Amino acid sequence: MADREKIVGLYQNGWKICDISKKLCVTHSCVSKILNRFRTTGSVRPKDAKESRVESPLVAAIRDYRFRLGMTRQSEIREQLILDGICQRDNVPSRSSINQ
């Protein structure tokens, strides 16, 4: 955490990204990613592992249909998505998408 704070502090004091990376012996991309995260969130904390693994309601519903209801045919799953209001006829996923 201290290195992340140093990176932001040095950048705010006018240091260039390449100079920060050389001084702290980290890669240019590491410095860039930390600064981008700081700009967007205001935080220097590392990204939570669960943060990127949010499951969409569509994927959750398909998983639920397969395991809880035992639906295996893609056509059944497509119809159930429409009946439950998760999708409409014009945006229901293709059969091959459901398999993935």
C-alpha positions as CSV (number, residue, x, y, z in Angstrom):
1,M,0.0,0.0,0.0
2,A,2.9,2.4,0.8
3,D,4.3,2.0,-2.7
4,R,0.9,2.9,-4.2
5,E,0.7,6.0,-2.1
6,K,4.3,6.9,-3.1
7,I,3.4,6.6,-6.8
8,V,0.4,8.9,-6.4
9,G,2.4,11.3,-4.3
10,L,5.3,11.5,-6.7
11,Y,2.9,12.0,-9.6
12,Q,1.1,14.8,-7.8
13,N,4.5,16.4,-7.2
14,G,5.1,16.6,-10.9
15,W,7.1,13.4,-11.5
16,K,6.8,11.7,-14.9
17,I,5.5,8.1,-15.0
18,C,8.8,6.8,-16.4
19,D,10.8,8.5,-13.7
20,I,8.5,7.1,-11.0
21,S,8.8,3.5,-12.4
22,K,12.6,3.8,-12.4
23,K,12.8,5.2,-8.9
24,L,10.5,2.6,-7.3
25,C,11.7,-0.3,-9.6
26,V,8.3,-1.1,-10.9
27,T,7.0,-1.3,-14.4
28,H,5.7,1.6,-16.4
29,S,2.3,-0.3,-16.8
30,C,2.1,-0.8,-13.0
31,V,2.4,2.9,-12.4
32,S,-0.1,3.7,-15.1
33,K,-2.7,1.3,-13.8
34,I,-2.3,2.6,-10.2
35,L,-2.7,6.2,-11.4
36,N,-5.7,5.4,-13.6
37,R,-7.4,3.6,-10.7
38,F,-6.7,6.6,-8.5
39,R,-8.1,9.0,-11.1
40,T,-11.3,7.0,-11.5
41,T,-12.0,5.8,-7.9
42,G,-9.9,8.1,-5.8
43,S,-8.4,5.0,-4.1
44,V,-5.0,3.5,-4.3
45,R,-6.2,0.2,-2.9
46,P,-5.8,-2.8,-5.2
47,K,-8.9,-4.0,-7.0
48,D,-10.9,-6.6,-5.1
49,A,-10.8,-10.0,-6.8
50,K,-14.6,-10.3,-6.5
51,E,-15.1,-6.9,-8.1
52,S,-14.5,-8.2,-11.6
53,R,-16.4,-11.4,-11.2
54,V,-19.9,-10.0,-11.0
55,E,-22.4,-12.3,-12.6
56,S,-25.1,-10.8,-14.8
57,P,-28.7,-11.6,-14.1
58,L,-28.9,-13.4,-17.4
59,V,-26.0,-15.7,-16.7
60,A,-27.3,-16.4,-13.1
61,A,-30.8,-17.3,-14.6
62,I,-29.3,-19.7,-17.1
63,R,-27.2,-21.3,-14.4
64,D,-30.3,-21.6,-12.2
65,Y,-32.4,-23.1,-15.0
66,R,-29.7,-25.7,-15.7
67,F,-29.0,-26.8,-12.2
68,R,-32.1,-26.1,-10.1
69,L,-34.7,-26.8,-12.7
70,G,-32.7,-29.4,-14.7
71,M,-33.3,-27.7,-18.1
72,T,-30.8,-28.9,-20.7
73,R,-32.3,-27.9,-24.0
74,Q,-31.4,-24.4,-25.2
75,S,-34.9,-23.9,-26.6
76,E,-36.4,-24.5,-23.2
77,I,-34.0,-22.1,-21.6
78,R,-34.6,-19.4,-24.2
79,E,-38.4,-19.7,-23.7
80,Q,-38.0,-19.5,-19.9
81,L,-35.9,-16.4,-20.1
82,I,-38.7,-14.7,-22.1
83,L,-41.4,-16.0,-19.7
84,D,-39.5,-14.7,-16.7
85,G,-39.0,-11.3,-18.3
86,I,-35.3,-11.5,-18.2
87,C,-35.1,-11.2,-22.0
88,Q,-37.4,-10.2,-24.8
89,R,-37.8,-12.1,-28.1
90,D,-35.5,-9.6,-29.8
91,N,-32.6,-9.9,-27.4
92,V,-32.7,-13.5,-26.1
93,P,-29.3,-15.1,-26.4
94,S,-28.6,-17.6,-29.3
95,R,-28.5,-21.3,-28.6
96,S,-24.7,-21.3,-29.0
97,S,-24.4,-18.4,-26.5
98,I,-26.4,-20.4,-23.9
99,N,-23.9,-23.3,-24.2
100,Q,-21.1,-21.1,-23.2
